[in-house]
Amino acid sequence: MNRILIALSAFLLLAAPLHARMFVDLYGGANDAGDAGILLGGGISAGWDLSHGLAFLVRPEYYGATEDGGKPAETVRALGMLTAGLQYARQLGERPLFWTASAGMGGACFYEQGP
């Protein structure tokens, strides 16, 4: 009996994501890194529906800049960020408009190499 319950539980847990909806957004932008200047880049936002209107989001981003490329005084700057969280979306009437609210946490890493 225990084996049947374990097998049934595993099947239900593994089959649940099969009907889930996934969405992906690509974006680009500029990040003002203060004294390091403006870094250009972008990222991808991927989300998976958990229930009606609620989704899990992951947003990795990368921004970078190079000054004096190919010269001895070359300076490379890069900024990487990763955010994960939840997003709630509610459709406004019958129109394809949504009100969204999201909350998440993440981290960032800044890298600079040069003289």
C-alpha positions, 0 to 999 in steps of 0.5 A: 500500500505504501508503494502505491501511495508513493508512486501515486504521489510521485506521478501527481507531483511530476505530472502537475507541471505538464499543464503549466503555462510558461512565459518568457520576456526579453529586455534590454536597458542601460544601468547607471553604475555611478562612478563606473558609468553607464553599462548596457545590457539586458536579460530574460524574464522567465515565469511558470504558473503556479496557480490561476494568476500566480507565477514564479519568476526568475530574472537574470540580467547582464550589463557591461562596458569596455573603455579603450578596447584593444589598448593597454589601458583597456577597462572592462566593467560588468554587472550581473544580477539575479532576481527570483520571486512571485508575480500576481496578474489579474485580467481587467475585464475581457480585454487583454489587459492585466494588472500585475504586482510582483515581489522578489529577492535577488543579488548582484555582482559588479566586476571591474578589470583594468588600470 
